[in-house]
Amino acid sequence: MMDKNIDFYNQNADLFFNTTFNVDMSQQYLSFLKFLPPKASILDAGCGSGRDSKFFINSGYKLTAFDASEEMVKKASLLCGKNILKMTFNEVNFSEIFDGIWANASLLHLPKEQIKPTIEKLCKALNHKGIFYMSFKYGEFKVTKENGRSFCNMNEAGIKSIINSIPHMQILECTKRKDSRADKETIWLNVITRKDKSMNFVR
């Protein structure tokens, strides 16, 4: 499933870049960054066009970014003026070096059964008190297909069941927001969590 999604982005990189690089994400940025210190280190996990990476760099944050699509990596690197890593979620191997992780509309391409283990893997890259933002298309916790891509939709109950089963992870915010693009009716679930090694949040 994941390979087909990567193929889609490799084959449609220009179209995807042109339709996403100028999307207004200001409210999502504010929700995420209010929990981070100035000049925090951020991992953009599945950076796509590089739109968000560029914003974080221009705002003075220390940025590391990766994407699984070779063509998107090329475009993001050019947009950001920075070397973007070509990497899948399975290849992530960072350990406690980031203050924040930004996974905007990227985890949603994983098969349902891989969502939790991937979140756990990424959480290992977070420092104590690190902040993790993720977003999904809103809907029942199941996989749908659209234009050659697969999406694992998520609702409040689905994400809470996942996060609440991961040690040291706590949901700070879980909100719905309409897509800012006028031609899109998609509702997005925006989730912000925190890693706190001093406590065990498993219910």
N, C-alpha and C positions, 0 to 999 in steps of 0.2 A: 504493500500500500504506500509506504513512504517513498519507495523508488519512483512510483508513478507520479507522486506529487513533485519530486525533484525534477523529473523529466518535464513536467508541465512548466515549471519556472525556467528551466533551461531553454525550452522552446518558445516561451512567451515572455522573455525577460524585458524586451522593449515595451510591450503593452502593459505589463504589470508595473514597471517603473513609472511610466507616463501617467498611469491612473492612480498611483498611490504616493508618489514622493512629495506631493504638496497637500496631502490631507491634513486638516487641522487636528492636532493631537494635544493642544494646549491644556485642556482640562485634565487629561490623563497624566501629562507631565507634572502638573501641579500636585495631583493626588499622590504621585510616587515620590517626587523630590522633596516634599515637605517633611518626609521622614529621614532624609539623608543629610549629612553634614556637607558644607561647601567642599568642593574638590574631591568628593567621594569617588571611589573606584566602582565602575559600573560594567557589568557584562551584558551586552545586547545579544541575547540568545535567539538566533534565527532572525537576523537583521533585515532581510529582504533588500529593499532599495537603498538602505542606509540613511533614510530620512531621519529616524530617531537618533541614530548614532551621531549624525552631523549636528543635531541639536544639542546633544549632551557634550560633544567636543567644544562647540561654540560657547556653551554655558560654563566651561571651565572644569568639567569633570574628567577624570582619568578613565578612558574608554577602551575596552576590549570588545570585539564583536566577531561573530561568526555566522555563516550560513552554509547550508548543505548544497546549494545550487552554485555551480561554478560560474554561470553567467551572472547571477545576482551578486556574487562576490566581486566580480570585475566591476560592475556598475556601482556597487556600494563603495568600493575602494576609490574609484574615480571621484565620486561625489564627496566623500569624506576627506580625501587627500591622506588616507591612512591605509595601511595594509590590513585588510579584513581576512580573517582566517576561513579557510574552507574546511568545514567540520560538520559532522552529524551530531545529534544528541548522544548517540552511543559512544562517540569518540571523546566526549568531554571528560577531562580528568584533572580539573582544578581542585585545590584544597584550601578552603578558608582564606581567600585572598580578595574577595569583593565585598563592598559595602552594600551593593544593590545588584539585583538581576532584573532585567527588563525582557520579558518574553511576550511581546505583543503579537497576537495572531500567529503564533508559531507552534506551540504545543498542540493546538487544535488539529494539526495534520497527523498526529500520532494515532495508531490504533488504540481503542479504548483501554485495553489491558496494559498498555505501555505508559499511560498518563502518570499513574502514581510512581512507578519506579524511576521515570525520567525526572519528575519533580524532586524525588529523593536524591538522585544523582546531582542535580543542579544545586540543591540545598547544601551539599557538601562544599560547594565553592564559595558559600557565603561565610563571612565573618560572624562572630557572635553579635546578635542584634541586627543582623543584615536584613534587608528588605527585598521582597520578591514580588514583582508585579507580573501578572499573567492575564491574558484575555482570550475569550472563546466566543463563538457565535452562540447566542442564547437559545436554549431549547432542551429537550429531554436528553439525558446522558446516553447518547447513541450516535452511531456513525451515519452520516449522509454523504451523498456524492453531488458534485456540481462542477460542470465544465472540465471534466477530467481530473478533478481533485477530490480527495476525501477529507471530510471534516468530522471531528468528534465534538458535537455540540455539548453544552454544559448548562445546567441550571444551578440554583443556590444549593439545593439538597445534594446534588452530585459532587460539587466541589468541596462542600463542607465535609462530606463523608470521607473524601480523600485526604484533605488537609488534617482533619481531626484524628486520622489514623497514623500520621507521621510524627514521630517524637520531636519535640522541641519546636514545632511549627504552630503558629497562631494566626488566625485570620483577623486582620485589622479593619479591612473594608471589603464589601462585596456589593457592587452596584451595577445597575443596568444603564446603558446609554445607547441612544439611537446613533447609527452611523452618520457622521458629519457630512458625507457626500449626498448631495441633493437627490441623486438618481438611485440611491440605495435605501432599502427598507429594513436592512439588517439591524437587529438589536444585539448589542455586545454586552457580555458579562465581564466586568472588570474586577479583578481580585487582587488585593494587596495583603501579603502575609509577612510575618516576621519570624526569624529564627532566634530562639532564646535558649541557649544551652543550659541555663540555670534552672529551667523548668521543663516539665514533661506535660505536653498538652494533649496527649492521647486520651480520648474519652473511653 
